[in-house]
């Protein structure tokens, strides 16, 4: 068993399909864009929680 019931072979198949759909050149920028998205999402969630805590006081 791998991560949450997903085996290594299933992960490899998914990665190969993504590579075929996106292409190797676009894959690097796609990873960068995903990282920026997660960073901005976490910042927005933290800001919302901070604003909500201030409103509760």
Secondary structure in CASP SS format (residue, H / E / C, confidence):
PFRMAT SS
TARGET T0000
AUTHOR 0000-0000-0000
METHOD secondary structure of the structure
MODEL  1
X C 1.00
X C 1.00
X E 1.00
X C 1.00
X C 1.00
X E 1.00
X C 1.00
X H 1.00
X H 1.00
X H 1.00
X H 1.00
X H 1.00
X H 1.00
X H 1.00
X H 1.00
X H 1.00
X H 1.00
X H 1.00
X H 1.00
X H 1.00
X H 1.00
X H 1.00
X C 1.00
X H 1.00
X H 1.00
X H 1.00
X H 1.00
X H 1.00
X H 1.00
X H 1.00
X H 1.00
X H 1.00
X H 1.00
X H 1.00
X H 1.00
X H 1.00
X H 1.00
X H 1.00
X H 1.00
X H 1.00
X H 1.00
X H 1.00
X H 1.00
X H 1.00
X H 1.00
X H 1.00
X H 1.00
X H 1.00
X H 1.00
X H 1.00
X H 1.00
X H 1.00
X H 1.00
X H 1.00
X H 1.00
X H 1.00
X C 1.00
END
